[in-house]
C-alpha cells in the first residue's frame, strides 16, 4: 500500500513541476486556441545592452475565456495538436481594449441602411 501511495504522490509532484508562464494574448481568432506572446530580456554578450526576445505559444483555451490583449497565465501540458503544448490556467488581467476587438451585431441604423441599399 505504501508504494502505491508514494507513486501517486510522486505523480502529483511531477504535475506541479510543469512550467508556468505569463504573457499577453496576441491572437484569439482561432477556435479554442489563442496565441500568447512572452517577453524575456537577454543581455548582449559584448555591449551589455538588454535586448527583448519574444516567444509565441499556441495555447488551448477550451472555454474561450481569453481575449486579445489579456494578460494570461499558461501551463505546459502534453501535446494537444501539432503546435499546441500549453493550456490556459487563468486570465490574470483583462485588457481595457478587449471590447474593441470583439465582433458585435450591427446597429439598427446600419442594418436598415444595408437593407435599403444605401
Order of alpha helices (4+ residues) and beta strands (2+ residues): alpha-beta-beta-beta-beta-beta-alpha-alpha
